Amino acid sequence: MSERVLEHGLDTKPEMTFTLDTTAPNVLPPDPTLRDAIPMLSRLVRDPEFLQSHVWSLLEEAERVEDWYVAYRHDDSDRSCSLQVFVWPPGSATSIHDHSSWGAFCGVVGSILEERYERADDGSLPEYARLKKLWRLEWTREDGISTVQPYDGGIHRVGNPTQEPAISVHLYGPRLGEIDGRDYDPSRDYVCDRL
Ligand SMILES: [Fe+2]
């Protein structure tokens, strides 16, 4: 059976493996799909070892920083998935964007606000995108996993409008193209590639 273990790469921590799969602890299925990502993330954000090594230690810094950042990233060796931990200080938010892969995230600390959009144009004009807001939801750990499909299937803005720091854990699938995704500016109906 083909098995791959997702290991963290922090030099300062002892070697360990994460428990990412509900049926086979410590093992990621080959080429995980978005459907695989949901139980993986659900389990990971309740794994005491993962929380101790990769989440609780970020809380102090989350009080000091002014903008969101990716505090930890692990790309699987064949780039079939990428695990990332985001820190969101109060008031921080991304621009509106999409991804060239599937993605899933779960709030672990605090509350993450997500605004989701869809294209209101047919995508035929270069650098032009008219967006329509679909919904706006707050995600805490108890609210489950938010998922996006590649490109137009997951246009969103993510942030933390609360007064307390927030932390979220994200899992992304393999890129479907050369770019990381696209950034949108609805004030001028503009879209561009994000390298
Ligand atoms: Fe995103």
Residues whose N, C-alpha, C, O or C-beta is under 5 A from the ligand:
A	BS01	LIG	none
